[in-house]
Amino acid sequence: MGEIYHLTALRGIRGTFSYTAIGADRIEVAWEVPGMRERCVWTMLPQPGGVRVGHEVGRSGPLAMVLRAAFAELAERRLDRLEQVAAARLT
């Protein structure tokens, strides 16, 4: 935690990614590219037979406004991808 990773996103735009908090039931991350900052929170709640995962996303900046429609369902897509990866590991 605290280490900054360099990333390339959105057709070559360079930025940074970092874990801002890691706990037993919560992970917070931040990534930033020129014109946009994203803060994400992943929550894990143990339940009988598994874990319920939640994902909240907040974005700011002019690029976030321009790409609002493109990002509208991103949190849901991330959760779907996580579910697919987890299911594949169980088989």
C-alpha positions, 0 to 999 in steps of 0.5 A: 500500500502507498506504492504508486504504479504507472498505467496507460489507459484510454488510448495511450493516456498515462497516469497512476494507480495506487491502493489507498487502504487495505483492510479485512473487508475493504479495499480502496484504490485511486487512479488518475490520468490528466483530466480525470481522477477515480476513487474506488471502494471494494467491500467484502461481506462474508455470507453463508456459502460465500462473500458478497462483494460491493463496488463503489466508484467516484470520478471527477474532472473534465474527462470524467464528464465527457466519458460519463456515458461510457463509464455508466456501467463500469462498476457492474462490469467489474463485478461481473468479471470478478464473478467469472474469474472466481467461478473459473477458479472453483471449477 
